[in-house]
């Protein structure tokens, strides 16, 4: 049985079922690397305070660096009999340096460690997610370039609305993801991993020793190391998980955008629309129906949205009534965090490849663009520029479209005599010019098209 970091005041052995129930090593092993970071900083602070001599300090830090090498090489396997990752790392250190390891936890609490670990984890993953969002954006740019100036059908209420550019359609999702990227950057800038909080009341080590330890740690050049600070409010540091809730909130927004994108692509790839052809390597078939090409990746993206939303809600619900300061409830913050991070990273990685493989069925789109209802707004605007009030123009075109539908004809096929019954300002040549995709696109002058670029 793995040794624990506590237990001196207890006479009875822990109940086996409760021990298994309370373990977190099966998931918090993901924090192993950053937990060692905290141990290195704390060891340096102990050394600066005279609680460790130079030889002891070197022995401990060399052993901790060996553990980091094991983690980085992939040879690190958590001991599932350990209570948590903090205990596991401590026990590994003990095997390497013996009794000296007992000094490492001097003036330190797991409450302090876990807050540090989770913040450092979030910083690392924020960078990873931001980079993956950038990959998806780059895929949009590839597709926009491939189908530059390609007209497309725009929808509101899932009904045909107006003609748009396919690149503008993609650009809309691009702007959403660019804002997501900026949210991640703001989050990264705001998160500060603190050291020295202790259990809740701080420690007897002077803050200047933590500052010195942090300066030494900078030489390791770990991602986010320049953000570490000596704690300012020890109670707040161990008490709150608002940074996790914020991070999961950002991930939830990214997931919402991916889910909307997935829904659109699913819809547009159906035979009823048939605007898009999906890359086969991200689709599956049916075990019964030989003809099927199912958009399973997109459906899973859409389906995972509930889990990602649920992860954020579960954390907010867990935190809503906790008294100060640390409570064991907060152990349950890790699985929702890890779950959302892993899901969104996987989705973004695959989505970047998926987007590049989309092909447009131009013939089908061209046929859809013949629908004259798509140009009703442009025709009304044409009449406005002829001096007719918009409300009147709106009524005129509405009646014109309804007449065409009832008589199974097209507005562009109507002779001038018939057109002028609806409005004297109408003639067939103007109608043919206005009710066309090229005019619908070029007439929109309010758009100052800007390629979505996230902040650096």
C-alpha positions as CSV (number, residue, x, y, z in Angstrom):
1,X,0.0,0.0,0.0
2,X,1.4,3.4,-1.0
3,X,2.3,5.7,1.9
4,X,0.1,8.8,2.6
5,X,1.1,12.3,3.4
6,X,-1.1,12.3,6.5
7,X,-2.4,10.0,9.2
8,X,-0.4,10.6,12.4
9,X,-3.5,11.5,14.5
10,X,-5.5,8.5,13.4
11,X,-5.8,5.2,15.3
12,X,-8.0,3.3,12.9
13,X,-7.1,2.3,9.4
14,X,-9.1,4.0,6.6
15,X,-12.1,2.0,5.4
16,X,-11.1,0.2,2.2
17,X,-14.3,1.2,0.3
18,X,-13.9,4.8,1.4
19,X,-10.2,4.8,0.5
20,X,-11.1,3.7,-3.0
21,X,-13.9,6.1,-3.3
22,X,-11.8,9.1,-2.3
23,X,-8.8,8.5,-4.6
24,X,-8.1,10.8,-7.4
25,X,-4.8,9.3,-8.8
26,X,-6.7,7.7,-11.6
27,X,-7.3,11.1,-13.2
28,X,-5.1,13.7,-11.5
29,X,-2.0,11.9,-12.7
30,X,-2.3,14.3,-15.7
31,X,-1.0,16.9,-13.3
32,X,2.3,15.0,-12.6
33,X,4.6,17.3,-14.5
34,X,3.3,20.6,-13.0
35,X,3.2,19.0,-9.5
36,X,7.0,18.4,-9.8
37,X,7.3,22.1,-10.9
38,X,5.7,23.1,-7.6
39,X,8.1,20.8,-5.7
40,X,11.1,22.3,-7.3
41,X,10.0,25.9,-6.5
42,X,9.1,24.9,-2.9
43,X,12.5,23.1,-2.5
44,X,14.3,26.3,-3.7
45,X,12.3,28.4,-1.2
46,X,13.1,26.0,1.6
47,X,16.8,26.2,0.6
48,X,16.7,30.0,0.6
49,X,15.2,30.0,4.1
50,X,18.0,27.7,5.4
51,X,15.7,24.7,6.0
52,X,17.7,22.7,3.4
53,X,21.4,22.9,2.8
54,X,23.0,23.1,-0.7
55,X,23.7,19.4,-0.9
56,X,20.2,18.4,0.2
57,X,18.7,20.9,-2.3
58,X,20.8,19.6,-5.2
59,X,19.9,16.0,-4.3
60,X,16.2,16.8,-4.2
61,X,16.1,18.8,-7.4
62,X,18.2,16.3,-9.3
63,X,15.7,13.6,-8.3
64,X,12.7,15.7,-9.2
65,X,14.3,16.4,-12.6
66,X,14.7,12.7,-13.1
67,X,10.9,12.3,-12.5
68,X,10.2,15.0,-15.1
69,X,12.4,13.1,-17.6
70,X,10.3,10.0,-17.0
71,X,7.1,12.0,-17.5
72,X,8.4,13.6,-20.7
73,X,9.6,10.3,-22.1
74,X,6.3,8.6,-21.5
75,X,7.8,6.0,-19.1
76,X,5.9,7.5,-16.1
77,X,3.1,5.3,-15.0
78,X,1.0,6.4,-12.0
79,X,0.8,4.0,-9.0
80,X,-2.9,3.6,-8.7
81,X,-2.6,2.5,-5.1
82,X,-1.5,6.1,-4.3
83,X,-4.1,8.5,-2.9
84,X,-3.4,11.2,-5.4
85,X,-0.6,12.5,-7.7
86,X,1.0,14.5,-4.9
87,X,1.4,11.3,-2.8
88,X,2.6,9.4,-5.9
89,X,5.3,12.0,-6.7
90,X,6.4,12.1,-3.0
91,X,6.6,8.3,-2.8
92,X,8.7,8.2,-6.0
93,X,11.0,10.9,-4.6
94,X,11.4,8.8,-1.4
95,X,12.5,5.8,-3.4
96,X,15.2,7.9,-5.0
97,X,16.5,9.9,-2.0
98,X,15.2,8.1,1.0
99,X,14.5,10.0,4.3
100,X,15.5,13.3,2.8
101,X,12.2,13.3,0.9
102,X,10.4,13.9,4.2
103,X,11.7,17.5,4.2
104,X,10.2,18.4,0.8
105,X,6.7,18.8,2.2
106,X,7.8,21.2,4.9
107,X,5.4,24.1,5.3
108,X,3.4,23.0,2.3
109,X,-0.2,21.8,1.7
110,X,-1.8,19.9,-1.0
111,X,-4.4,22.7,-1.1
112,X,-1.6,25.0,-2.3
113,X,-0.2,22.4,-4.7
114,X,-3.5,21.6,-6.5
115,X,-4.4,25.3,-7.1
116,X,-0.9,25.8,-8.6
117,X,-1.1,22.6,-10.6
118,X,-4.5,23.3,-12.1
119,X,-3.6,26.9,-13.1
120,X,-0.4,25.7,-14.7
121,X,-2.3,23.0,-16.5
122,X,-4.8,25.5,-17.8
123,X,-2.0,27.8,-19.0
124,X,-0.4,25.0,-21.0
125,X,-3.7,23.8,-22.4
126,X,-4.9,27.3,-23.2
127,X,-1.9,27.7,-25.5
128,X,-2.6,24.2,-27.1
129,X,-6.3,25.1,-27.7
130,X,-5.4,28.5,-29.1
131,X,-3.0,26.9,-31.6
132,X,-5.6,24.3,-32.6
133,X,-8.3,27.1,-33.1
134,X,-5.7,28.7,-35.4
135,X,-5.4,25.5,-37.4
136,X,-9.1,25.5,-38.0
137,X,-9.0,29.1,-39.0
138,X,-6.2,28.3,-41.5
139,X,-8.4,25.6,-42.9
140,X,-11.2,28.1,-43.5
141,X,-8.8,30.3,-45.3
142,X,-7.8,27.4,-47.6
143,X,-11.4,26.7,-48.4
144,X,-12.2,30.4,-48.9
145,X,-9.4,30.7,-51.4
146,X,-10.5,27.6,-53.3
147,X,-14.0,28.9,-53.7
148,X,-13.3,32.6,-53.9
149,X,-16.2,34.6,-55.4
150,X,-18.5,31.5,-55.3
151,X,-22.2,32.6,-54.7
152,X,-24.0,30.6,-52.1
153,X,-27.5,30.5,-50.6
154,X,-28.0,32.3,-47.3
155,X,-30.6,31.3,-44.9
156,X,-32.6,32.7,-42.0
157,X,-35.1,30.5,-40.1
158,X,-33.7,27.6,-42.2
159,X,-35.5,29.3,-45.2
160,X,-33.9,30.6,-48.3
161,X,-33.2,34.3,-47.7
162,X,-30.6,36.0,-49.8
163,X,-27.6,35.3,-52.0
164,X,-24.2,35.5,-50.2
165,X,-20.6,34.5,-51.0
166,X,-19.5,31.1,-49.8
167,X,-16.4,32.8,-48.5
168,X,-18.5,35.2,-46.4
169,X,-20.3,32.2,-45.0
170,X,-17.0,30.7,-43.9
171,X,-15.8,34.0,-42.8
172,X,-18.6,34.2,-40.3
173,X,-17.5,31.1,-38.5
174,X,-13.9,32.4,-38.8
175,X,-14.8,35.5,-36.9
176,X,-16.5,33.4,-34.2
177,X,-13.4,31.3,-33.8
178,X,-11.1,34.4,-33.9
179,X,-13.1,35.8,-30.9
180,X,-12.8,32.4,-29.2
181,X,-9.0,32.6,-29.7
182,X,-9.0,36.1,-28.2
183,X,-11.0,34.9,-25.2
184,X,-8.3,32.2,-24.6
185,X,-5.6,34.8,-24.8
186,X,-7.3,37.1,-22.3
187,X,-7.8,34.0,-20.0
188,X,-4.1,33.2,-20.4
189,X,-3.1,36.7,-19.5
190,X,-5.3,36.7,-16.4
191,X,-4.3,33.4,-14.8
192,X,-1.5,33.6,-12.3
193,X,-0.2,30.4,-10.5
194,X,0.7,31.4,-7.0
195,X,3.0,29.6,-4.5
196,X,3.1,29.9,-0.7
197,X,-0.6,29.7,0.2
198,X,-0.1,26.7,2.5
199,X,-3.4,25.1,3.6
200,X,-5.1,28.5,3.7
201,X,-3.1,30.9,6.0
202,X,0.2,31.1,4.2
203,X,3.5,29.7,5.4
204,X,6.4,30.7,7.6
205,X,8.7,31.1,4.6
206,X,9.3,34.7,3.7
207,X,7.7,35.9,0.4
208,X,11.2,37.1,-0.8
209,X,12.3,33.4,-0.7
210,X,9.5,32.4,-2.9
211,X,10.4,35.3,-5.3
212,X,14.0,34.1,-5.4
213,X,12.9,30.5,-6.0
214,X,10.6,31.6,-8.8
215,X,13.5,33.5,-10.4
216,X,15.7,30.4,-10.3
217,X,12.8,28.3,-11.7
218,X,12.6,30.7,-14.7
219,X,15.9,29.2,-15.9
220,X,14.1,26.0,-16.7
221,X,12.1,27.9,-19.4
222,X,8.9,26.1,-18.8
223,X,5.8,27.4,-20.5
224,X,4.1,29.9,-18.3
225,X,6.9,30.0,-15.7
226,X,7.2,33.8,-16.1
227,X,3.7,34.1,-14.7
228,X,4.3,32.5,-11.3
229,X,4.1,34.8,-8.3
230,X,4.2,34.6,-4.5
231,X,0.7,34.4,-3.1
232,X,-1.2,37.6,-2.4
233,X,-4.4,36.2,-0.8
234,X,-3.7,32.7,0.5
235,X,-7.4,32.0,1.4
236,X,-8.6,33.0,-2.1
237,X,-5.9,31.0,-3.8
238,X,-7.0,27.7,-2.2
239,X,-10.7,28.5,-2.1
240,X,-11.8,29.4,-5.6
241,X,-12.0,27.7,-8.9
242,X,-13.4,30.6,-10.9
243,X,-10.5,30.3,-13.3
244,X,-11.6,26.7,-14.1
245,X,-15.2,27.8,-14.6
246,X,-14.0,30.6,-16.9
247,X,-11.9,28.2,-18.9
248,X,-14.7,25.7,-19.2
249,X,-16.9,28.6,-20.2
250,X,-14.6,29.5,-23.1
251,X,-14.4,25.9,-24.1
252,X,-18.2,25.8,-24.1
253,X,-18.4,28.8,-26.4
254,X,-15.9,27.2,-28.8
255,X,-18.0,24.0,-28.6
256,X,-21.1,25.9,-29.4
257,X,-19.5,27.3,-32.5
258,X,-18.2,24.0,-33.6
259,X,-21.6,22.4,-33.0
260,X,-23.4,25.1,-35.1
261,X,-20.8,24.5,-37.9
262,X,-21.4,20.8,-37.7
263,X,-25.1,21.2,-37.9
264,X,-24.9,23.4,-41.0
265,X,-22.5,21.1,-42.8
266,X,-24.7,18.0,-41.9
267,X,-27.7,19.9,-43.3
268,X,-26.0,21.1,-46.5
269,X,-24.6,17.7,-47.2
270,X,-28.0,15.9,-47.1
271,X,-29.6,14.9,-50.4
272,X,-32.3,17.5,-49.8
273,X,-29.7,20.2,-50.1
274,X,-26.6,18.5,-51.6
275,X,-24.6,21.7,-51.6
276,X,-21.5,20.0,-50.0
277,X,-19.7,16.8,-50.5
278,X,-18.0,15.6,-47.3
279,X,-14.5,14.0,-47.1
280,X,-15.0,10.3,-46.9
281,X,-12.2,9.7,-44.4
282,X,-14.3,11.4,-41.7
283,X,-17.6,9.6,-42.5
284,X,-18.9,6.1,-41.9
285,X,-21.3,3.7,-43.6
286,X,-24.2,1.7,-42.5
287,X,-24.1,-2.0,-41.3
288,X,-27.3,-2.6,-43.2
289,X,-27.7,0.0,-45.9
290,X,-24.9,-0.2,-48.5
291,X,-25.5,3.3,-49.9
292,X,-25.0,5.3,-46.7
293,X,-22.3,7.9,-46.2
294,X,-22.9,9.2,-42.7
295,X,-21.4,12.4,-41.2
296,X,-20.4,10.7,-37.9
297,X,-17.6,13.1,-37.0
298,X,-20.0,16.1,-37.2
299,X,-22.7,14.2,-35.3
300,X,-20.3,13.4,-32.5
301,X,-19.2,17.0,-32.4
302,X,-22.8,18.0,-32.0
303,X,-23.4,15.3,-29.4
304,X,-20.4,16.2,-27.3
305,X,-21.8,19.6,-26.8
306,X,-24.0,18.4,-24.0
307,X,-21.1,16.9,-22.1
308,X,-19.0,20.0,-22.4
309,X,-21.9,22.2,-21.2
310,X,-22.5,19.7,-18.4
311,X,-18.9,19.8,-17.3
312,X,-19.1,23.5,-16.8
313,X,-22.5,23.3,-15.0
314,X,-21.2,20.5,-12.7
315,X,-18.3,22.6,-11.6
316,X,-20.4,25.7,-11.0
317,X,-22.9,23.6,-9.1
318,X,-20.2,22.0,-7.0
319,X,-18.7,25.4,-6.1
320,X,-22.0,27.4,-5.4
321,X,-22.4,26.6,-1.7
322,X,-18.9,25.8,-0.4
323,X,-17.8,27.5,2.8
324,X,-14.3,28.9,3.0
325,X,-11.6,27.7,2.4
326,X,-10.7,24.3,0.8
327,X,-13.2,21.5,0.8
328,X,-12.8,18.0,-0.5
329,X,-15.7,18.6,-2.9
330,X,-13.1,20.5,-5.0
331,X,-11.3,17.3,-5.8
332,X,-14.2,16.7,-8.3
333,X,-13.2,19.7,-10.4
334,X,-10.6,17.8,-12.3
335,X,-12.6,15.2,-14.3
336,X,-14.8,17.9,-15.9
337,X,-11.8,20.0,-16.7
338,X,-9.8,17.1,-18.2
339,X,-12.8,15.9,-20.1
340,X,-13.6,19.2,-21.8
341,X,-10.0,19.9,-22.6
342,X,-9.5,16.5,-24.3
343,X,-12.7,16.6,-26.2
344,X,-12.2,20.1,-27.6
345,X,-8.6,19.4,-28.6
346,X,-9.6,16.3,-30.4
347,X,-12.5,18.0,-32.2
348,X,-10.4,21.0,-33.3
349,X,-7.6,18.7,-34.5
350,X,-9.9,16.7,-36.7
351,X,-12.0,19.7,-37.8
352,X,-8.9,21.4,-39.2
353,X,-8.4,18.4,-41.5
354,X,-12.1,17.9,-42.2
355,X,-12.7,21.5,-43.4
356,X,-10.0,21.3,-46.0
357,X,-11.7,18.2,-47.5
358,X,-15.1,19.8,-48.2
359,X,-16.1,20.1,-51.8
360,X,-18.9,22.3,-53.2
361,X,-21.5,20.9,-55.7
362,X,-21.4,24.0,-57.9
363,X,-24.1,22.7,-60.2
364,X,-26.6,22.1,-57.4
365,X,-25.8,25.5,-55.9
366,X,-26.3,27.2,-59.3
367,X,-29.7,25.6,-59.6
368,X,-30.7,26.8,-56.2
369,X,-29.6,30.3,-57.1
370,X,-32.2,30.3,-59.8
371,X,-34.9,30.7,-57.1
372,X,-36.2,34.2,-57.7
373,X,-37.3,34.6,-54.1
374,X,-33.6,35.0,-53.2
375,X,-33.6,38.3,-55.0
376,X,-36.9,39.8,-53.7
377,X,-35.0,42.1,-51.3
378,X,-32.7,43.3,-54.1
379,X,-35.7,44.1,-56.3
380,X,-37.4,46.0,-53.4
381,X,-34.1,48.0,-52.9
382,X,-34.0,48.7,-56.6
383,X,-37.5,50.3,-56.4
384,X,-36.4,52.3,-53.4
385,X,-33.6,53.9,-55.4
386,X,-36.3,54.7,-58.0
387,X,-38.0,56.8,-55.4
388,X,-40.5,54.4,-53.9
389,X,-40.9,54.2,-50.2
390,X,-39.6,50.9,-48.9
391,X,-42.9,49.8,-47.3
392,X,-44.6,50.2,-50.7
393,X,-41.7,48.5,-52.5
394,X,-41.9,45.7,-50.0
395,X,-45.6,45.2,-50.8
396,X,-45.1,45.5,-54.6
397,X,-42.4,42.8,-54.7
398,X,-44.3,40.6,-52.2
399,X,-47.3,40.6,-54.6
400,X,-45.1,40.1,-57.6
401,X,-43.5,37.0,-56.1
402,X,-46.9,35.6,-55.0
403,X,-48.3,36.1,-58.5
404,X,-45.3,34.2,-60.0
405,X,-45.9,31.4,-57.5
406,X,-49.6,31.2,-58.1
407,X,-49.2,31.2,-61.9
408,X,-46.2,28.9,-61.9
409,X,-44.1,31.4,-63.8
410,X,-41.0,33.5,-63.2
411,X,-40.8,37.3,-62.6
412,X,-38.0,37.4,-65.1
413,X,-40.3,35.9,-67.8
414,X,-43.0,38.5,-67.3
415,X,-43.4,41.0,-70.1
416,X,-43.1,44.7,-69.4
417,X,-46.9,45.2,-69.7
418,X,-47.5,42.8,-66.9
419,X,-44.7,44.1,-64.7
420,X,-46.0,47.6,-64.9
421,X,-49.3,46.5,-63.5
422,X,-47.4,46.0,-60.3
423,X,-45.2,49.1,-60.6
424,X,-44.7,51.5,-63.4
425,X,-41.0,51.7,-62.5
426,X,-40.5,48.0,-63.4
427,X,-39.3,46.6,-66.8
428,X,-38.0,43.3,-67.9
429,X,-34.4,44.3,-68.5
430,X,-34.0,45.8,-65.0
431,X,-35.6,42.8,-63.4
432,X,-33.3,40.4,-65.3
433,X,-30.2,42.5,-64.1
434,X,-31.3,42.9,-60.5
435,X,-32.5,39.3,-60.0
436,X,-29.1,37.8,-60.5
437,X,-26.4,36.5,-58.2
438,X,-23.7,38.8,-59.4
439,X,-25.9,41.9,-58.7
440,X,-27.1,40.6,-55.4
441,X,-23.4,40.3,-54.2
442,X,-22.0,43.5,-55.7
443,X,-24.9,45.6,-54.6
444,X,-23.9,45.0,-50.9
445,X,-21.7,48.0,-50.2
446,X,-21.9,48.1,-46.4
447,X,-19.6,45.1,-45.9
448,X,-16.0,46.0,-45.2
449,X,-14.7,42.5,-45.6
450,X,-12.0,41.6,-43.1
451,X,-10.2,38.3,-42.8
452,X,-10.7,37.1,-39.2
453,X,-7.3,37.2,-37.4
454,X,-7.0,36.4,-33.7
455,X,-4.8,38.5,-31.5
456,X,-1.2,37.3,-31.2
